[in-house]
Amino acid sequence: MSTNPYEGDDEFLALTEMSRDVDLARVALEIAADDYPDLDIDACMRTFDFFAERVSARCRKNASIAKIADQINWLLYVEEGFRGGGPNDKDPRLFYLNEVLRRKVGSHSTLAIIHNAVARRLGIWTEWIGNTPRAMFTLHARGPYCHLSPEQFYVDAYKGGKLIKPRDFMESLRGCSGGTVDFLFKHFETFRGPAMIIVGLLLEMYQNRLNAGEVEEAYSISLRLTGFPRKDRSELTDHAIMCKKIGRIHEMIEFLEAYLETEPVGGLLKEPRDWLRAAQREVASWN
């Protein structure tokens, strides 16, 4: 594109370049700042430092990963009172990390990001699991507070940070497919690691806004999704359609032209060429 709309959002940009060494909490807050322009990101980030300090004070230097995870869970879900919003909660604030920190109610993605942020500060490396609807991750030792556990654990942050052993993992996913879950992940099978969780968060936010008929509010989310190319490059045509809906015809043309310059898996679609011609004729009629 001719300009980078998120210049200055360094952590988000690093993620679009598929860096694995990113702080997802900062990425999520950079996204939240689109709708909360006065958001103090650094102040929010200090909350995670404070949480980690409280957990580390309760853990011996060589505590196991399971012991540290138990302490993280106690702090987040008992002392602080974080919880999931429930299947029928459509409040968009579930997906904005600043609001989750304030209200203590979040989605699968935002609660996982909070759990991850605390674990990261305690020297625990998390590995995100692709193509799962619950934003799960595994825990690995990295820093001075823990030693490598003989067992690998999966974490379900939406269910109070529940630790799941590998043999029970597939059973835990029963009943989680279908509907919106399939929509969120079926086009993003190429993403792994940190990018997967942010793409999932953005798609949750996007679908939530569209379901509420809030097309204008969905615009910035759609634009951020263009930073994560799909195999068929439909993120560009999807955003072009979004621009058409809200009257951004020049931007629509720019994204359609960008799509036609790509080489997507399966080849270029015919429809975007027709859309581009129609948009160009509309702009020409304004003169």
N, C-alpha and C positions, 0 to 999 in steps of 0.2 A: 504494500500500500504506500501511498505517497507520504504519509506521516504516521508516526507511531502514537496512537492515542493514549498509551499508558507509559510514556516516557516519564521516569521518576519513580515508578512502581518497580523498584529493582528486584524485589523478591519474586513478584509475579512474572517479570520478564525472564528471570533465570529459570523459572519453572517451564515457561513456554519453550525454552531452549533445551528442555529435558534434563536439567541438572537434578541430581538426586540429593544434593546437599543444600536443601532449602528449608526454611522454617515455615511450615504450613500455617501456623497461627498468624504470622505476619502477612502471608499471602491472603488469607481469608479476611484480614482486617483491611488490606489494601482494596479488596473487592467491596467490602462494606462501606468504605469511604466514598464510593460512587454515590450512594444514597445518604450518607452522613458526612458531608464535606468538612464539617468542623471536628471530626473524630480525631482524638489524640491517640494515635497508634502506639506511640512509645509508652504512654500511661497504661494502656491495655496490656502491653507486653510485660510490663513490670508486675502485673498480676500473676503471670505464670512463674516469674522468678520467685515471688513470694510463696506461691503454692509449693514450689520445689524445695525451698528452704525449710518449710514446715515439715515436709516429708523426710528430707535428709536428716533432720534433727532426731528423727525417730528410728533411723536405720543404722545398724552397725556398718562399718566400712565394707565388709565382705558379705553383706546380706545377699541372699539369693534373689533372682529376678522375681520369683513368686512372692517373696516377702515384701519387696519394694512395691510390686503391683498391688498387693493387698493394702498397703499404706496409702498409695495413690487413690485407690477406690474408696477407702474410709474417708479421706479428706474431701474428695470431690462429691461423693454421693451421700455421705452421712453428715459430715460437718458443714459442708457448703450447700448441700441439698440439690445438686444438679439432677435432672431427670429428663427422660424423653417426653416429647410433646404428645405422643399417642397417635394412632392411625387416622383419627378424624380431625386432628388439629391442623388447620390450614393457615395459621398465622404466619405471615412472611418473616416475622422476627425470629423464627426458629433457625433461619439460614444466615443471619447476620451475627457474626461472632461477638461483636460488642454488645448486642442485645442479649445474647445467650449468657454472657458474663454478668449482665445486669439482672436478668430475669431468672436465671438458673434453669431455663427450659430450652432444649435444643433438639436438633434432628440427629439422625444417625451420623451424618458427616461432621456436623459442628461439635458434637460430643466426642467423637473420635479425635478430632483435631485438638481439642482441649486436653484429652488424656495423653495424646502424643506429645504435646508441648511440655507437659510436666515430666514425662518419662525422658524426653530428650535432654532436659536440663539436669537429670540425675545420671546421665551417662548411659542410658539404655537406648540402643538403636532399634528402631521399629521398621519393619518391612511390610508394606501394604500389600494386600492380596487382591489381585485383579479379578474382575467379573463376579464380585459378591455384593449383594445388595445392602449388606449391613456395615459397610465401611470397616471391615475387620483388619487386624494387623497382627503380626507376630512380634515377639520381644527377643532381643539379642543383647548380650553384655557388650559394653564398650568402655565405660569409664571406671573410676575408682570406687564407686559405691556398691558394685555388684560383681559376682563371679558368674561364669557361664553355668546356667542351670542344666542339669542332665536331661531335662525335658523341654521341648518347645511348647510354648503356649500361644493360643490365639486369644485375642481380646475382643469382646463385644462391648464397646463403650456405651451403647444404647441401653444395654441391660446391666447397668451398674458396674461396668468393667469386668464382667464375668470372664474368668479364665477358662478356656476350653482346650482340652487335650486333643492332639491330632486325631486320635481314633474317634472322637466324638464330634469332630468338626463338621462333616457332611450332614450328620443328623441335625445339627443346629441350624442348618440352612433350609430345612424342610418348610414348605409353606411360604417361602420368601420370593418366589418367582411369579411372573405374570403381571399384567397391567402396567402400572407406572414403572415398576422395577425393571421390566424388560425394556421399556422405552428408554430408561436412563442409561442402560449399558450396551444395548445390542449394536450400536454404531461405533462404540469406542473400545472395541476389543484389542486395539493395538496399544492402548495405554497401560502402563504398569507403574508401580511405585507411586511417588507423590503426585504425579500428574493425574493419575486415575482418581484420587480422592477429590481433587479440586474440580475436575471435569464433572464428577458426580454431583458435587455441591452446586456448581453453576447450573447444571441441568435441572436439579431440584428447584432452585430459585426461579429458573425460566418457566418451568411448567406450572409452578405455583402462581406466578404472575399472570400467565396466559389463562389459566383456569378461572382466575378472578376477573378476567377481562381487562387487566391492567397492561395494555400493550405498550404504552409509553414507558412504564417502569421496567418492562422487559428488554428495552432497547440496549442499555448498557451491559446487561448480562449477555445478550446475543453477541454484542461486539467483542466481549472478552472471550467467548467461545471460539471466535475466529482465530485465536492464538493457538488452538490445538487442532491441527489438520487431521481430518478423517481420510480414510483411504479413497473415498469417492469425492472428496473435497466439497461435500455438500454443506459444510459449515459456511462457505462463502455464499452459496445460493440461498441458504436459509436466512442469512443476515440481509441479503439483498431483498428478499421478500418482506422481512421486518421493516426495512427502510421504506419500501413501497407503502406499507400500511400506515406509517406515520408521516408520509409526505417528504421523506428525504431522498428525492429522486436523483440528485447528483451523486450522493453516496451509493445509492442502488447501482447506478451505472458503473461506479468505480469498482464495486465488488463483483459485478458480473464480468467486467473486463478482466479482473484478476482471476476469476474462475476459468475463463476461456484461454488464459495463458498457461494453465496447469495441464498436467497429464494424469488425470485420476485413474484409479483402477477401474476397468470396465469401459473407459473412454468417456468423452464429453457427451453430455445430454444435449438434445436439440432445443428443448424449451428455453434454456437461458439465452440462446442467441435470439429467439423471438422476443423474450422479455427485454433484452438490451435494445433491440431495434425500436420496440414500442416506447421505451423510456426515452430514447434519443429523439424520437419524433415528438414526444410530449414536451421535452425541453426546447426543441426547435420552435414549437408553436408559441412559446412564450415571447419570442422576439418579434 
